[in-house]
Amino acid sequence: MTENTYYKPRLVIGDKEITKGMSGNINFSGNSQANICSCKITDPHFQNYKLYNKELKVYLNYGADDGVPIFRGFIKDISPNDTETNLKAIDPRGLITGNTSRLIEISDDNNYDGSSLASFLYDFIDNNINTTDTLIGLDYLRDTNPIVSMKGFRTEPTSVYEIVTGKLKEAIDDADIEKPLTYFIDMIDDGLKSNITFIKEKQLTDTVSLLLSPSKGLINYNYNRRVPATRSVGYGSDYTFSSEPRGSVSRVISGDFKDKNEARTQGIKEILLHNRETDEITVNANKGYYVGLGSIVRLELDTEDISGNHRLTSKKISFNDSGLKLSLSLNKKPLTLTDYL
């Protein structure tokens, strides 16, 4: 843990504040996955406290008192014993995720054919989640560019978040075909509520949010490099993007295309998106706790292979009464279960 004179973390559960006898981890997993906070509290009074579904907030107060929590979510798992209580809270996306959330069936009789993806999500949350209190803020929810249409979309009873994350993959800004940009879902806290939003990835040439070097906050790092993709296959199209000195790695494309040329163009996009992220870099640092996912992080190192600008794809913050620890993942998007299916 990195000690800091101005570090005074606060854990707030409902209307009860805890500043001692607590520790935890916050995982900002990226790739549109919900953020999760796991905490341990040694106060024995919490064993009899009604905690399930209570709002949990974490304030790091690193350098100064925070007006906005670094994490806000709802408690979904409680494990007490005779010495401590272990809690797990999920950010508000947990309210629309999984089979325990309110599912939706979209059919010919009940559909969103005239809606965009953003307006569909807004309508569902507004009418089904925020019925008495604002549990998921909507102030930052805007359409993607290009806009994703819900026209023709049908499904059996499914969680809304599964629908949205699946459809969001269609939003690829290919204004620069050689540097396509995708979108991901994140939460932005305004001090009163946590707002769901679509965020477009940044170009590596965009403004740097965090600079790390051995003399500027970098503790240590490690990295792996994957073999880049060279071919796209699907819909009758088999396209080789470049030479294959390190072997052939293919990307399978799927979808509805009007012809092979459109399928080939989609294959090129997927290869370019995949090949942006051939480095898997993990960095431990003592600054950057508040830097958001998708931000540009610059590494200044003697190792030319990874020195330069990278995208922040996930981060983990560990905290207790006396210090902080921060781990950042750069470039490669974290795997999700569907990557193995």
C-alpha positions in Angstrom: 0.0 0.0 0.0 1.2 3.5 -0.8 0.9 5.8 2.2 -0.3 9.4 1.8 -0.7 12.0 4.5 -3.9 13.3 2.8 -5.5 9.9 2.4 -8.7 9.4 4.4 -11.0 6.9 2.8 -14.7 6.8 3.7 -17.2 4.0 3.2 -20.8 5.0 3.3 -23.6 2.4 3.5 -27.0 4.0 3.4 -26.8 6.8 5.9 -24.0 5.1 8.0 -20.4 6.2 7.5 -17.3 4.0 8.2 -13.8 5.4 8.4 -12.1 2.7 10.5 -11.8 -1.0 10.5 -12.6 -1.4 6.8 -10.7 -2.4 3.6 -11.6 -3.3 0.1 -11.1 -3.5 -3.6 -12.8 -1.7 -6.5 -12.6 -3.4 -9.9 -13.3 -1.3 -12.9 -13.3 -4.2 -15.3 -13.9 -2.3 -18.5 -15.4 -3.7 -21.7 -18.8 -2.5 -20.5 -18.8 -4.8 -17.5 -20.2 -3.5 -14.2 -17.8 -2.1 -11.6 -17.7 -4.2 -8.4 -16.6 -3.2 -4.9 -15.7 -5.9 -2.4 -15.3 -4.7 1.2 -14.5 -6.1 4.6 -15.8 -4.4 7.8 -14.6 -5.4 11.3 -17.3 -3.4 13.2 -19.4 -6.2 14.9 -22.6 -4.0 14.8 -22.8 -4.6 11.0 -23.7 -8.2 11.5 -27.2 -7.2 12.5 -27.5 -4.3 10.1 -29.9 -4.7 7.2 -27.5 -4.4 4.3 -28.9 -6.1 1.2 -29.7 -3.7 -1.6 -28.4 -0.8 0.5 -26.5 1.9 -1.5 -22.7 1.7 -0.9 -20.3 4.6 -1.7 -16.6 4.8 -1.5 -14.7 8.1 -1.2 -10.9 7.9 -1.6 -10.2 11.5 -0.4 -6.8 11.2 -1.9 -5.1 14.6 -1.6 -8.3 16.3 -0.6 -11.9 15.6 0.4 -13.9 14.2 -2.5 -17.3 15.6 -3.4 -18.0 12.7 -5.7 -17.6 9.0 -4.8 -15.1 6.9 -6.8 -17.7 4.1 -6.6 -21.4 3.9 -6.1 -23.4 0.7 -6.1 -25.9 -1.6 -4.4 -25.0 -4.4 -2.0 -25.8 -7.8 -3.5 -23.8 -10.2 -1.4 -23.2 -10.4 2.4 -21.0 -12.9 4.3 -20.8 -12.2 8.0 -18.8 -14.1 10.6 -17.9 -13.6 14.3 -15.1 -11.1 13.5 -16.0 -9.3 10.2 -18.6 -8.8 7.5 -17.7 -9.2 3.9 -19.8 -7.3 1.3 -20.0 -7.1 -2.5 -21.6 -4.2 -4.2 -22.3 -3.8 -8.0 -22.7 -0.5 -9.7 -26.3 0.4 -10.9 -25.9 -1.6 -14.1 -26.5 -4.6 -11.9 -30.2 -3.6 -11.8 -30.5 -4.3 -15.5 -28.1 -7.3 -15.7 -28.7 -11.0 -15.5 -31.8 -13.2 -15.0 -32.5 -11.7 -11.6 -33.2 -8.3 -13.2 -36.4 -7.4 -15.0 -36.3 -9.1 -18.4 -37.8 -7.8 -21.6 -39.3 -9.7 -24.6 -39.3 -7.8 -27.9 -41.7 -9.2 -30.4 -43.7 -8.1 -33.5 -46.4 -6.9 -31.2 -44.2 -5.2 -28.7 -41.1 -3.7 -30.1 -38.8 -0.6 -30.4 -38.6 -0.4 -34.2 -38.7 3.4 -34.2 -36.1 3.8 -31.5 -32.4 4.1 -31.3 -30.4 2.0 -28.9 -30.0 5.0 -26.5 -33.7 5.9 -26.6 -34.6 2.2 -25.9 -32.3 2.1 -22.9 -33.6 5.4 -21.6 -37.2 4.4 -22.0 -36.7 1.0 -20.2 -34.9 2.6 -17.2 -37.2 5.5 -16.9 -40.3 3.4 -16.9 -39.1 0.2 -15.1 -36.2 1.1 -12.8 -36.5 4.8 -11.9 -40.2 4.5 -10.9 -39.9 6.0 -7.4 -36.2 7.0 -7.1 -33.5 7.7 -9.6 -31.4 4.6 -9.3 -29.7 4.9 -12.7 -29.0 8.4 -13.8 -29.8 9.2 -17.5 -28.4 12.7 -17.8 -25.4 11.6 -19.8 -27.1 9.1 -22.1 -26.7 10.1 -25.8 -26.9 8.4 -29.1 -23.8 6.9 -30.6 -22.3 8.0 -34.0 -23.3 6.1 -36.1 -26.7 5.7 -34.4 -27.7 2.1 -33.7 -31.3 1.3 -34.7 -33.6 -1.1 -32.9 -35.5 -1.7 -36.1 -36.3 -5.3 -36.7 -34.7 -6.5 -33.4 -36.6 -9.3 -31.7 -35.7 -11.5 -28.7 -37.0 -13.9 -26.2 -37.1 -12.6 -22.5 -33.6 -11.2 -22.0 -31.9 -8.8 -19.7 -31.8 -5.3 -21.1 -28.0 -5.0 -20.5 -27.4 -8.1 -22.5 -29.3 -6.5 -25.4 -27.6 -3.2 -25.1 -24.0 -4.5 -24.9 -24.7 -6.8 -27.9 -26.2 -4.1 -30.1 -23.5 -1.5 -29.1 -21.0 -3.6 -31.0 -22.6 -2.2 -34.2 -21.5 1.3 -33.3 -18.2 1.6 -35.1 -17.0 5.1 -36.0 -15.1 4.4 -39.2 -14.7 8.0 -40.4 -11.0 7.1 -40.6 -11.1 3.5 -41.9 -7.6 2.9 -40.7 -8.4 4.0 -37.1 -11.9 2.8 -36.4 -13.3 3.6 -32.9 -15.9 1.6 -30.9 -18.1 2.5 -27.9 -18.3 1.1 -24.4 -20.7 1.7 -21.5 -19.6 3.4 -18.3 -21.0 5.2 -15.3 -20.4 8.9 -14.5 -21.2 10.0 -11.0 -22.4 13.6 -10.5 -22.4 13.5 -6.7 -26.1 12.6 -6.4 -26.4 9.6 -8.7 -24.5 7.4 -11.1 -25.3 8.0 -14.7 -25.1 5.4 -17.5 -23.5 6.6 -20.7 -22.0 5.5 -24.0 -18.4 6.5 -24.4 -16.5 6.5 -27.7 -12.9 5.3 -27.5 -10.2 7.9 -28.0 -7.5 8.0 -30.6 -4.0 7.4 -29.3 -3.2 11.0 -30.5 -5.8 12.5 -28.2 -4.9 14.5 -25.1 -3.0 12.4 -22.5 -4.8 12.1 -19.1 -2.0 10.4 -17.2 1.8 10.4 -17.7 3.8 7.6 -16.0 7.5 7.1 -15.8 9.9 5.6 -13.1 10.3 9.1 -11.7 6.6 10.1 -12.1 4.4 7.6 -10.3 5.3 4.3 -12.0 6.2 1.5 -9.6 6.6 -1.4 -11.9 5.1 -3.0 -15.1 4.9 -6.1 -17.2 3.6 -6.9 -20.6 2.9 -9.6 -23.2 2.5 -9.3 -26.9 0.0 -11.3 -29.0 0.4 -12.2 -32.6 -1.7 -9.7 -34.7 -4.6 -10.9 -36.8 -3.9 -11.1 -40.6 -7.0 -12.6 -42.1 -10.8 -12.1 -42.0 -13.1 -15.0 -43.0 -16.9 -15.1 -43.4 -19.9 -14.5 -45.7 -18.0 -15.9 -48.6 -15.1 -13.5 -48.1 -11.6 -14.6 -47.3 -9.3 -11.6 -47.1 -5.6 -11.5 -46.1 -4.7 -8.0 -44.7 -0.9 -8.3 -44.6 2.0 -10.7 -44.8 2.1 -13.5 -42.1 5.7 -13.8 -40.9 4.5 -14.8 -37.4 1.7 -17.2 -38.6 -1.8 -16.8 -39.7 -4.4 -15.5 -37.2 -8.0 -15.1 -38.5 -11.0 -13.1 -37.4 -14.4 -14.7 -38.2 -16.9 -12.1 -39.3 -20.7 -12.5 -38.9 -23.7 -10.4 -39.7 -26.0 -9.4 -42.6 -24.1 -8.0 -45.6 -25.5 -7.1 -49.0 -22.4 -8.5 -50.8 -18.9 -9.9 -50.3 -17.4 -6.4 -50.7 -19.4 -5.1 -47.6 -18.3 -8.3 -45.7 -14.7 -7.6 -46.7 -14.9 -4.0 -45.4 -16.2 -5.3 -42.1 -13.4 -7.8 -41.9 -10.8 -5.0 -42.4 -12.4 -3.0 -39.6 -12.3 -6.0 -37.2 -8.6 -6.7 -38.0 -7.7 -3.1 -37.4 -9.6 -3.0 -34.1 -8.0 -6.3 -33.0 -4.5 -5.2 -34.0 -4.6 -2.0 -32.0 -4.5 -4.0 -28.9 -1.7 -6.6 -29.3 0.1 -5.4 -26.2 -1.2 -6.6 -22.8 0.4 -4.1 -20.3 -0.2 -4.1 -16.5 1.1 -1.1 -14.6 1.3 -0.6 -10.8 1.4 3.1 -10.0 1.0 5.6 -7.1 -1.1 8.1 -9.1 -4.0 7.9 -11.5 -6.7 6.7 -9.1 -9.3 9.1 -10.7 -8.4 8.6 -14.3 -11.4 7.2 -16.2 -11.6 4.1 -18.4 -10.8 4.9 -22.1 -8.4 7.7 -21.1 -5.0 7.9 -22.8 -2.1 7.0 -20.6 1.5 7.8 -21.7 4.4 5.6 -20.6 7.8 7.0 -20.7 10.2 4.1 -20.6 13.5 2.9 -22.0 11.6 -0.1 -23.5 10.7 1.3 -26.9 8.2 -1.5 -27.6 5.7 -0.1 -25.1 6.8 3.4 -24.5 4.2 5.9 -25.8 0.4 6.3 -25.6 -2.0 3.6 -24.6 -5.7 3.3 -23.8 -6.8 2.6 -20.2 -9.0 -0.5 -20.4 -9.4 -1.5 -16.8 -8.1 -0.6 -13.3 -8.2 -2.0 -9.7 -8.0 0.1 -6.6 -7.3 -1.5 -3.2 -7.8 0.6 -0.1 -7.7 0.3 3.7 -7.3 2.7 6.7 -3.7 3.4 5.9 -3.0 3.3 2.2 -3.9 2.7 -1.5 -2.8 0.4 -4.2 -3.5 0.9 -7.9 -3.2 -1.4 -10.9 -3.9 -0.3 -14.5 -4.4 -2.4 -17.6 -3.6 -0.8 -20.9 -4.5 -1.5 -24.5 -5.9 -5.0 -24.6 -9.6 -5.2 -23.7 -10.3 -7.7 -20.8 -11.8 -11.0 -21.8 -15.4 -11.7 -21.0 -17.2 -15.1 -20.8 -18.4 -14.9 -24.4 -14.8 -14.9 -25.6 -14.6 -18.5 -24.5 -17.9 -19.7 -25.9 
